[in-house]
Amino acid sequence: MKTVETTTPVIVNYGVGNFRNVQKAFAAIGMDIPITDTPSEIDAANAVILPGVGAFGDAIGNVRQRGLEAPMQRAATAGKPFFGICAGMQLLFEQSDEMGIHTGLGLIPGHVTRFPQGLTVPHMGWNQIEPVGNHPLLAGVTAGSFAYFAHSYICVPDNPAHIIARTDYHGDFVCAVAKDNIFGIQFHPEKSQRVGLQILKNFLEIVARNA
């Protein structure tokens, strides 16, 4: 396995997710980011990327079983840029009601809940994102840009100031959040072509400025 240096972000592998595809997307913009499931390598990294797919309970259970919760929380508390993608964004929150009540990483106040009854789920395919404000994670992403979604649950931040983009699926839902050094997007950047790669570039620029 590639050695993780303190100048290197890492992609956290907790056994549930599309880690290789995210790694390939970063490679497409010229950044070779290692995948790790080792707490000491998360501690050594200068930024953390947390992808994921599937159910919240399974995901956070795997995180805890592998001893990855504490090092990720240490990274966030230390001010390192921390980027949650799809289920990884949901894990940033305090709680989810997906198939029971589960506690998350608690990095962003709020909860995760299912789309309202009557909507077809999962919400899957291309949909437009509407940035809120001018957050650097979404620099160069214009209103109405399309991104690729695949999810049945949505994030509900306690503080509206943490919302940086919304999407309309028979009503608005939050598709991107930011709180200090913590960032999350509900859609898949590795499947979102130009828009997705732009957001990954923006995250790396944030990491560089934080160094």
C-alpha positions in Angstrom: 0.0 0.0 0.0 1.2 3.5 -0.8 2.6 5.3 2.2 0.4 8.2 3.4 2.3 11.4 4.0 1.2 14.4 6.0 0.9 16.3 2.7 -1.5 13.7 1.2 -5.3 13.5 1.5 -6.8 10.0 1.9 -9.9 8.3 0.8 -11.4 6.3 3.7 -12.4 2.7 2.9 -14.8 1.4 5.5 -16.0 -1.5 3.3 -19.2 0.1 1.9 -18.8 2.3 -1.1 -17.4 3.2 -4.5 -13.9 4.1 -3.3 -12.0 3.1 -6.5 -14.3 5.2 -8.7 -13.7 8.3 -6.5 -10.0 7.6 -6.6 -10.2 7.4 -10.4 -12.0 10.7 -10.6 -9.3 12.4 -8.6 -6.7 10.7 -10.9 -8.5 12.3 -13.9 -7.7 15.7 -12.6 -4.1 14.8 -11.8 -4.2 13.8 -8.1 -3.2 10.4 -6.9 -5.0 9.9 -3.6 -4.4 6.7 -1.6 -7.3 4.6 -0.2 -6.8 3.6 3.4 -8.6 1.7 6.2 -5.9 2.4 8.7 -6.5 4.8 11.6 -2.8 5.9 11.8 -2.9 6.9 8.1 -6.0 9.0 8.6 -4.2 10.7 11.4 -1.2 11.4 9.2 -3.2 12.7 6.2 -3.8 16.4 5.7 -7.4 15.9 4.4 -10.1 13.2 4.5 -12.5 12.1 1.8 -15.4 9.9 2.9 -17.3 8.3 0.0 -20.1 5.8 0.4 -23.2 4.1 -0.9 -25.9 2.0 0.8 -27.7 2.2 4.1 -26.6 4.5 6.9 -26.7 1.9 9.7 -24.4 -0.5 7.8 -22.0 2.3 6.9 -21.6 3.7 10.3 -21.4 0.2 11.8 -18.5 -0.6 9.5 -16.8 2.7 10.4 -17.0 1.8 14.1 -16.1 -1.9 13.7 -12.9 -0.9 11.9 -11.9 1.8 14.4 -12.2 4.6 12.0 -14.7 6.9 13.8 -12.2 8.4 16.3 -9.4 9.2 13.7 -11.9 10.9 11.4 -13.4 12.9 14.2 -9.8 13.9 15.2 -9.1 15.1 11.7 -12.2 17.2 11.6 -11.6 18.7 15.0 -8.0 19.5 14.0 -9.4 21.6 11.1 -8.3 19.3 8.3 -10.6 19.6 5.2 -13.1 16.7 5.4 -15.3 15.8 2.4 -18.3 13.5 2.6 -19.8 12.1 -0.7 -23.3 10.6 -1.0 -23.7 8.3 2.0 -20.4 9.9 3.3 -22.2 13.2 3.4 -25.0 11.6 5.4 -22.6 10.2 7.9 -21.4 13.7 8.7 -24.7 14.3 10.5 -25.8 13.5 14.1 -28.5 10.9 13.4 -30.4 9.0 10.7 -33.7 7.2 10.8 -32.9 4.8 8.0 -34.1 1.4 9.1 -33.9 2.4 12.7 -32.3 5.2 14.6 -28.5 5.4 14.1 -26.0 8.0 15.3 -23.5 9.5 12.8 -20.2 11.2 13.1 -21.8 14.3 14.6 -19.7 16.8 12.6 -22.7 18.8 11.3 -25.8 19.4 13.5 -28.9 17.8 11.9 -30.4 14.5 10.8 -31.0 12.3 7.8 -34.5 11.2 6.9 -36.3 9.5 4.0 -37.9 11.5 1.2 -41.5 12.3 1.8 -44.1 9.6 1.1 -45.5 9.6 -2.4 -42.1 10.3 -4.1 -40.5 7.6 -6.2 -37.3 6.5 -4.5 -34.5 6.1 -5.0 -34.1 9.6 -6.5 -31.8 8.4 -9.3 -30.2 10.1 -12.3 -29.4 13.6 -13.4 -30.9 16.6 -11.7 -30.0 20.2 -11.3 -28.2 21.8 -8.4 -28.8 25.3 -7.3 -25.9 26.8 -5.3 -26.8 28.9 -2.2 -24.3 31.8 -1.8 -20.8 31.5 -3.2 -19.0 28.7 -1.4 -15.5 27.9 -2.7 -16.4 24.2 -2.9 -18.9 25.1 -5.7 -16.7 27.7 -7.5 -17.3 27.6 -11.2 -20.6 25.6 -10.8 -23.4 27.6 -12.2 -27.0 27.5 -11.1 -28.9 24.7 -13.0 -25.8 22.6 -13.5 -26.6 18.9 -13.7 -25.2 16.2 -11.3 -25.9 12.5 -10.9 -27.9 11.3 -7.8 -28.7 7.9 -6.4 -30.3 8.1 -2.9 -33.5 7.6 -0.9 -32.6 9.7 2.2 -31.9 13.4 2.5 -29.9 15.5 5.0 -31.7 18.1 7.1 -29.2 20.5 8.7 -30.3 22.3 11.9 -28.6 25.5 10.7 -29.7 26.9 7.3 -26.3 28.6 7.1 -24.7 25.2 6.5 -26.6 24.7 3.3 -24.6 25.6 0.2 -26.8 24.0 -2.6 -30.3 22.6 -3.1 -32.0 20.4 -5.6 -35.7 20.2 -6.6 -37.2 16.7 -6.6 -40.9 17.5 -6.2 -39.8 20.0 -3.5 -36.4 21.3 -2.4 -33.9 19.2 -0.6 -30.3 19.9 0.5 -27.7 18.5 -1.8 -24.5 20.2 -0.5 -23.4 21.4 2.9 -20.5 23.1 4.5 -19.5 23.9 8.1 -16.1 25.4 8.6 -13.7 22.7 7.3 -16.4 20.1 6.8 -18.1 19.6 3.4 -20.6 17.3 1.9 -22.4 16.6 -1.4 -25.3 14.2 -1.9 -24.6 13.6 -5.6 -21.8 11.5 -7.1 -18.9 13.7 -8.5 -17.3 10.7 -10.1 -20.4 10.3 -12.2 -21.2 13.9 -12.8 -18.7 14.6 -15.5 -17.5 18.2 -15.8 -19.4 19.5 -12.8 -18.2 16.7 -10.6 -14.6 17.1 -11.6 -14.8 20.8 -11.0 -16.0 20.2 -7.4 -13.1 17.8 -6.8 -10.7 20.4 -8.1 -12.2 23.0 -5.8 -11.8 20.6 -2.8 -8.1 20.1 -3.6 -7.7 23.9 -3.8 -9.3 24.2 -0.4 -6.8 21.6 0.9 -3.9 23.4 -0.6 -5.0 26.7 1.0 -5.3 24.9 4.3 -1.8 23.5 4.2 
